[in-house]
Amino acid sequence: MSGYVLDDLALTAGLAGGGSERHRREFSRLVSGAIDGGPAINLPALCLAAVTALRPAVIGHLAELIAHAPAGVISIGSFTRTDRLGALRALETRLPWPALHAADHAVATSAFLITTDTRRYDGVPAAVIPL
């Protein structure tokens, strides 16, 4: 496994006031770790859009983090139609699009999928860990 994919629930908990102090500390630890040479972080575009709809200021904060971090440490994952995405959608019709986008990136990159609700991804062929 290499890197982390953060879903909309993890982003909301870590950045948008939707989580506990522990969630905010864990999010900060992941970002600091990535900047210090640890595993890279991928933020799927649909997850970022979902959290930005709740708290618009998040986008500016993340833009500052990305702009000042070493190249490639924090990235925004694009949303592209792939056969893998289609297969995940057929397998997990109950998942909302941001969650499918996160799962798609985690499966494609063999990265850990970070969320606040690991049960959300039951049946998804990805390594899921809690924030």
C-alpha positions, 0 to 999 in steps of 0.5 A: 500500500502506498499513500492515502485517499481521504473520502468526503467524510474524512475531509468533513471531519478533519476540515469542516467542523464535522468531526471531533478534536481527534479527527482534526488532529489525525487529519493534521498528522496525515498532512504533516506526515506527507509534507515531511516525506511520508505517504502522499495524500489524494483528495478525490475531486468529488469528495472535495466538492462535497465538503466545500459545499458544506464549508466553502472556506475549505477550498482556500485552506487546501489550496494553500496547503497544496501550494506550499507542500512539496510537489506531489505530496497532496493531490486532487484526484480527477474524476474520469470515466473508467471501466473500474469506476463502472464496475464499482458503481454496479457493485456498490449502488448504495454508495454516493458519488463522492464515496465511489470516487474515493473508492475508485482512487483507492482501488486504482492506486492500492492506497489506504482509503481513510473515512470516519465510517469504515462500514460504508465501504463494506464489499469494496476491494480496498483497504479501509481505515478510520480517521 
